[in-house]
């Protein structure tokens, strides 16, 4: 293990390799672990994924889970904390909760977000990043960075 993860960042069925690469870079910067849940819209060795992560990819703690149930089981085995899910349809903002070390931040695929069967099972854990109505949603990698750095700010502001 390269580092003990302070957070777990989950990309559920990500579709765009540069987004996953950028999230990976953010994870290295803050000592978070990145989880990718299949199906993926790219190959793990995708040029654009590696390009976005640049030379940080070798420093990244990451795993791929075959499904949502597989992820949940593996997170439990890893001793992960509370799970926070993000959706443009949520009403509670990401700044309204207290993040704890080991928490899990879950983001859905770029084209559709998280499936309703996942979000409806955890309505009390669903958060949003506010934006004007003219914007349907923010970029996935931006969202992950915004929320991850909010968690760090709440703790002590250091990576």
N, C-alpha and C positions, 0 to 999 in steps of 0.2 A: 504494500500500500504506500502510495506517494505521500498522502496526508490523510488525516482523519476529517471526514466531511463535517462542516459546520451546518450545511443545508443539503437537501436533496432536491434537484431540479428535474422534473419529469416532463418530457415531451411526448405526448400521447399521439402516436401515428403522424409524426412530422413528415412534411412533404417536400420542403425546400432545403437542399443541402447547406447553402450559406447561412441560413437561420440556425441550424443545428451547430454548425461550426462556430458561429458567433456566440451562441449560448455556451458552448464548450469553453471558449476563451474566457467568458465571464466567470464560469465555474472555477477555472484555474485561478483567476484573480482573487476570488473570495474563499477559496478552499471548500467548494461545494462539489457534490458528486452529480453527474448528469446521468439520467436514465432515459433510454429511448424505448418506446413501446411499439412493437410491430403491429401492423405492417408499416414499413418505412417507405417513403416515396423516393428512396435513393439507396445506393449500396454504401456500406460502411467505408469502403475504400474510395468513394466518390472523390474525384479531383476537387470539386467545388467545396465539399465538406472540409477536406483537409486544407484547402486554400484559405477558407475563412478562419479556420483555427490556427493557421500558420504553424510555426514551430512550437506552439503550446500544446498540441495534441498529445505529445508524448508525456506531458506533465499532468494530463487529465485523468481523474478517477471517473470511470464510466462503465456502464453495463447496458446490455440490451435485454429486455424482457419480451417473451413471446406473446403475452396477452395482458390485459388488465388484471385478471386474477393472479397470474404469475407475478406481476409486479407487486401487488399487495402482499403476497406471501413473502417475497424476497425482501421487501422493505421491513416487514415485521421481523424477519430473521436478522436483519441488519440493525435492529433496534432504533429504527427511525421514529421521529416524533409525530406530532399532529400533521394532518394533511389539509392544505389549503388549495382550493381549485379556483381557476380564473376563467371568467366569461364576460363578454361584452353585455350579456343579458342580466347579469347580477345587479343588485341594488346596493349592496354593502361595499364600501370602498376598501382597498388594500391597506390604507393607513388607519383603519378603525380597529385593527386587531393587534395583539401583542405576539410577535413571533418569538419562538424559542429555538435555541440551538438544537439541531437535528430535525427540525420541521421539514415537511415535504411540500414543494410548490409545484402544482400540476397545471400544465398548459396544453390545450388541445391543438389539433392540426390547423394549419393556416386557413384552409378553405371552409371549415365548418365548426371549429372549436371542439369542445368536449362533447361526447355523445350525451343525450338527455338521460339515458339510463344511469350514467355515472353521476351527473349533476343532480338529478332528482333524488338520488339515494343519500345525498349529503347537502341539503339546502342550507344548513347552518354553517357550512364550510366554504360557501361560494362567495367569491369576491370579484370586484371589478376595478379597473383603472379608469377613472372618469375621462371623458373626452367630449367634445362638442358633437351634436347630433349629425353634423355634416360628415363625420368620420365613422364608418361602420365598425372598424376595429384598428388597433395599433399593430405594428409589426411584432411578430412573435419574439424575436431576439431582444427587441427594445423592452417588451413587457417583462421578460425574465430578468433583465438587468434592473429595471425600475424596482421591481418587488424585492429582488435579492439585496439590493443596496439599501432599501428601506429596512430590511431585517438587520443588516449591519449597523445602520444608523441607530436603531432602537437599542442595540446591545452596547456598543461602545464606539462605533464609527471606524473601527480598524478591521482590515482584512487579515 
